[in-house]
Amino acid sequence: MLTRTLGQGLEVSAIGLGCMGMSHAYQPVPDRREMVGVLRAAAERGLTFFDTAEVYGPFANEELVGEALEPFRGRVVIATKFGFAPAGADAVEWSGLDSRPAHIREVAEASLRRLRVEAIDLLYQHRVDPAVPIEDVAGTVRDLVSEGKVRHFGLSEAGAETIRRAHAVMPVTAVQSEYSLWWRGPEAEVLPTLEELGIGFVPFSPLGRGFLAGAHDATRRFPASDFRAGLPRFAPDALRANQALVDVVRALAAARGATPAQIALAWLLARKPWIVPIPGSTRLARIEENIAAADLALTPADLAEIEAAVGQVSVQGARYPERMAKQAGR
């Protein structure tokens, strides 16, 4: 499989895998043993970049990834995250943000055990904590790197100023944020900042949580336990309005002998050579489809046509409810 290089020389497969949905957020939750097999099959097919977090499950996703990828130790890159505060001793809910240095260390030690690794390849701050100076966060991760417990530092959903401040203390390898044909917020400030500083970019939800792949329409109803049930962009009226975007992507894909998901991923890959999307899936066939997008080279004419077509569609619905939106882009 083709590879790409994020910041600080970290080389990964051109397409990664977001593992969250294998044990968290979406319903129904898949069988654990089946997901172990899917993860191992993905690695055998050349995928080397896997994304998880302690909050997914909670903890279950890290445990799953650790078990599944243990036979591939040294051949894959596993990214995980810190930054949320568990509520109560059972830690089944999360009370808010917590990036205090002591908590970062606690999370890192626990993640090392769950992932079954000697060092965390890429450790992200999951969300910027306004109560803790980013310099203290970066300094703590820098110390963990010097101790051999972490290899690379990342940020998730951070704004340009925060990225600069963190990078001045500890070089940032990657910034992870939502980015796709239906959410292009990072283009204004974040992407130019990353290019200037030599930092890689990792788009999550590059397929719009399945929407751009044509997996949902206005008739789809999500159970209350499904993460998408609380997202304004997945309300019936928004899905109905946004179907026009799916229709555009589907037509572009048909003209090129590709799938809508492959067009959406190839578009991201064409944006910059240091962009590595991490689409999530629980099905090996979908993962293989996504991997193949790395071989789909869009021409300047293709990109111009996509830009013109997508520009005719006005995406409806906020990507997060207000309480979650406040945590993004700090």
C-alpha positions in Angstrom: 0.0 0.0 0.0 1.1 3.6 -0.7 2.5 5.5 2.3 2.6 9.1 3.4 4.6 11.0 5.9 3.1 13.1 8.6 5.1 15.6 10.7 8.4 14.6 12.3 9.0 11.9 9.7 6.2 9.6 10.9 5.4 7.3 7.9 2.0 5.6 7.7 -0.3 4.0 5.1 -2.0 6.6 2.9 -5.3 5.5 4.3 -5.7 4.8 8.0 -8.5 3.2 10.0 -10.7 4.8 12.6 -11.5 2.1 15.1 -14.1 3.9 17.2 -17.1 2.3 15.7 -15.8 -1.2 16.5 -16.9 -0.8 20.1 -18.3 2.6 20.6 -20.8 5.3 19.4 -22.7 3.5 16.7 -25.3 0.8 17.0 -25.4 -2.1 17.0 -22.0 -2.7 18.6 -20.2 -5.4 16.6 -19.0 -8.7 18.0 -15.5 -8.3 19.6 -14.0 -11.5 18.1 -15.2 -10.5 14.7 -13.5 -7.1 15.0 -10.2 -8.7 16.1 -10.3 -10.6 12.8 -11.2 -7.5 10.8 -8.3 -5.5 12.4 -5.8 -8.2 11.7 -7.1 -8.6 8.1 -6.7 -4.8 7.6 -3.1 -5.0 8.8 -2.4 -7.9 6.5 -3.6 -5.9 3.6 -1.0 -3.2 4.3 -2.9 -0.7 6.4 -0.5 0.5 9.1 -2.3 3.5 10.8 -4.9 2.7 13.4 -6.8 5.3 15.5 -8.4 4.7 18.9 -8.9 6.5 22.3 -9.5 5.7 25.9 -12.9 7.3 25.8 -14.1 4.9 23.1 -16.0 2.3 25.0 -14.7 3.6 27.4 -11.4 1.6 27.3 -12.9 -1.3 25.3 -11.6 0.1 22.0 -8.0 0.4 23.2 -8.3 -3.1 24.6 -9.6 -4.4 21.3 -6.9 -2.7 19.2 -4.2 -3.8 21.6 -5.3 -7.5 21.4 -5.8 -7.5 17.6 -2.6 -5.7 16.7 -0.3 -7.4 19.2 1.0 -9.8 16.5 1.9 -6.7 14.3 3.9 -4.9 16.9 6.6 -2.8 15.3 4.9 -2.9 11.9 1.9 -0.7 12.6 1.3 2.8 14.1 -1.3 3.1 16.8 -2.7 6.5 17.7 -4.6 7.1 20.9 -5.9 10.1 22.9 -6.1 11.7 26.4 -8.1 14.6 27.6 -11.5 13.6 29.1 -12.3 13.1 32.8 -14.0 9.9 33.9 -17.1 10.5 36.1 -17.2 8.1 38.9 -15.2 5.0 39.8 -16.8 2.8 37.1 -15.8 5.4 34.4 -18.7 4.6 32.2 -19.5 8.3 31.7 -17.3 11.3 31.1 -17.7 14.5 33.1 -15.7 16.9 31.0 -12.2 17.8 30.0 -9.0 17.0 31.9 -5.6 17.6 30.5 -3.8 18.2 33.8 -0.2 16.9 33.6 -0.8 14.3 36.3 -3.9 13.0 34.5 -2.1 12.8 31.1 0.5 10.6 32.8 -2.2 8.4 34.3 -3.9 8.0 30.9 -0.7 7.3 29.1 0.3 4.5 31.6 -3.2 2.9 31.3 -3.2 3.2 27.5 0.2 1.4 27.3 -1.2 -1.5 29.2 -4.4 -1.7 27.2 -2.6 -1.4 23.9 0.0 -3.9 24.9 2.9 -1.7 23.6 6.1 -0.4 25.1 5.5 3.1 23.7 2.5 4.9 22.3 3.2 5.8 18.6 1.1 8.9 18.5 -0.6 10.5 21.5 -3.2 13.1 20.8 -4.9 15.6 23.1 -8.5 14.7 22.3 -9.9 18.1 22.9 -8.2 21.4 24.0 -8.7 22.0 27.8 -9.1 25.7 28.4 -8.3 25.1 32.1 -4.8 23.9 31.3 -2.2 25.9 29.3 -1.4 24.1 26.1 2.3 24.7 27.0 1.8 22.5 30.1 0.2 19.8 28.0 2.9 19.8 25.3 5.6 19.8 28.0 4.1 16.8 29.7 4.0 14.9 26.4 7.6 16.0 25.7 8.6 14.4 29.0 6.8 11.2 28.2 8.7 11.1 24.8 12.0 11.6 26.6 11.1 8.7 28.9 10.4 6.5 26.0 6.7 6.1 26.7 5.4 8.1 23.7 6.9 8.6 20.3 4.9 11.4 18.7 2.6 14.2 19.9 -0.7 15.2 18.3 -3.7 17.5 18.8 -7.4 16.9 17.9 -9.8 19.7 16.9 -7.3 22.4 17.9 -7.3 25.9 16.4 -4.3 27.5 14.7 -3.1 29.6 17.7 -3.2 26.5 20.0 -1.3 24.5 17.4 1.5 27.1 17.2 1.8 27.4 21.0 2.0 23.6 21.4 4.5 23.2 18.5 6.8 25.7 20.1 7.2 23.5 23.2 7.0 20.0 21.6 7.0 19.5 17.8 3.5 18.3 16.8 3.4 15.4 14.4 -0.3 15.5 13.4 -3.5 17.4 14.0 -6.7 15.5 13.7 -10.0 17.2 12.9 -13.1 16.5 10.9 -12.6 17.3 7.2 -14.5 16.1 4.2 -16.5 17.2 1.2 -19.3 18.2 3.6 -17.2 19.8 6.3 -14.3 22.0 5.1 -13.8 24.2 8.2 -10.0 23.4 8.5 -9.2 25.0 5.2 -9.4 28.6 6.4 -6.7 28.6 9.1 -5.7 25.1 10.2 -4.3 23.7 6.9 -2.2 26.7 6.1 -0.8 26.6 9.6 0.1 22.9 9.3 1.8 23.4 6.0 3.9 26.3 7.4 5.0 24.2 10.4 5.4 20.9 8.7 2.7 19.1 10.6 0.6 16.3 9.1 -3.2 16.3 9.0 -5.5 13.4 9.8 -9.1 13.9 8.8 -11.6 11.9 10.8 -15.2 11.3 9.5 -13.8 11.7 5.9 -17.0 10.0 4.6 -19.3 12.1 6.8 -20.0 9.2 9.2 -21.1 7.1 6.2 -23.3 9.8 4.6 -21.0 10.6 1.7 -20.7 6.8 0.9 -24.5 6.8 0.5 -25.2 4.8 3.6 -28.0 7.0 4.9 -31.0 8.9 3.5 -33.8 11.0 4.9 -35.7 7.8 5.9 -32.9 6.7 8.2 -33.6 6.8 12.0 -30.9 6.3 14.5 -31.5 4.7 18.0 -31.0 7.1 20.9 -27.8 5.2 21.8 -26.3 5.9 18.4 -24.0 8.9 18.4 -25.5 10.3 15.2 -29.0 10.6 16.8 -27.8 13.7 18.5 -26.1 15.4 15.6 -28.1 18.1 13.8 -26.6 17.1 10.5 -28.3 13.7 10.8 -31.8 15.1 11.6 -34.3 14.0 8.9 -34.7 17.4 7.3 -30.9 17.9 7.1 -30.4 14.4 5.6 -33.1 15.2 3.0 -31.5 18.5 2.1 -28.0 17.1 2.0 -28.9 14.2 -0.3 -28.0 16.5 -3.1 -24.4 16.3 -2.1 -24.5 12.5 -2.2 -26.1 12.6 -5.6 -23.2 14.8 -6.9 -20.5 12.4 -5.4 -22.3 9.4 -6.8 -22.5 10.8 -10.3 -18.8 11.7 -10.2 -17.9 8.2 -9.0 -20.0 6.5 -11.7 -18.2 8.5 -14.4 -14.8 7.3 -13.1 -15.6 3.7 -12.4 -15.2 4.3 -8.6 -17.5 4.3 -5.6 -18.7 7.5 -3.8 -16.4 6.6 -0.8 -13.4 6.3 -3.0 -14.1 9.7 -4.7 -14.5 11.4 -1.3 -11.2 9.9 0.0 -9.3 10.5 -3.2 -10.4 14.1 -3.1 -8.9 14.4 0.4 -5.6 12.7 -0.6 -5.3 15.1 -3.5 -5.6 18.2 -1.3 -2.1 17.8 0.3 0.6 15.0 0.3 0.6 15.1 4.2 -3.1 14.4 4.6 -4.0 10.9 5.8 -7.7 10.2 6.3 -8.9 7.6 8.8 -12.3 6.3 7.6 -14.0 4.0 10.1 -15.6 0.7 9.2 -16.5 -2.6 10.8 -16.6 -4.5 7.5 -13.5 -5.8 5.8 -15.1 -5.2 2.3 -15.5 -1.5 3.1 -12.0 -1.2 4.4 -10.7 -2.8 1.2 -12.8 -0.4 -0.8 -11.3 2.5 1.2 -7.8 1.3 0.8 -8.2 1.2 -3.0 -8.9 5.0 -2.9 -5.2 5.5 -2.5 -4.7 4.3 -6.0 -7.4 6.6 -7.5 -5.5 9.6 -8.9 -7.7 12.5 -9.6 -6.6 14.9 -12.3 -6.7 18.7 -12.0 -9.7 18.6 -14.3 -11.4 16.0 -12.0 -10.8 18.2 -9.0 -12.1 21.3 -10.8 -15.3 19.4 -11.7 -15.7 18.2 -8.1 -15.2 21.7 -6.8 -17.7 23.1 -9.2 -20.3 20.4 -8.6 -20.0 20.4 -4.8 -20.0 24.2 -4.7 -23.6 24.1 -6.0 -24.8 22.3 -2.8 -25.4 24.1 0.5 -24.9 21.6 3.3 -27.5 21.9 6.0 -27.2 21.2 9.8 -24.5 21.8 12.3 -22.0 19.0 12.7 -22.3 19.0 16.5 -24.9 20.2 19.0 -23.9 23.4 20.8 -22.4 21.7 23.9 -20.0 19.7 21.8 -19.2 22.5 19.3 -17.8 24.6 22.1 -15.0 22.1 22.5 -13.9 22.1 18.9 -11.5 24.5 17.2 -9.9 26.1 20.3 
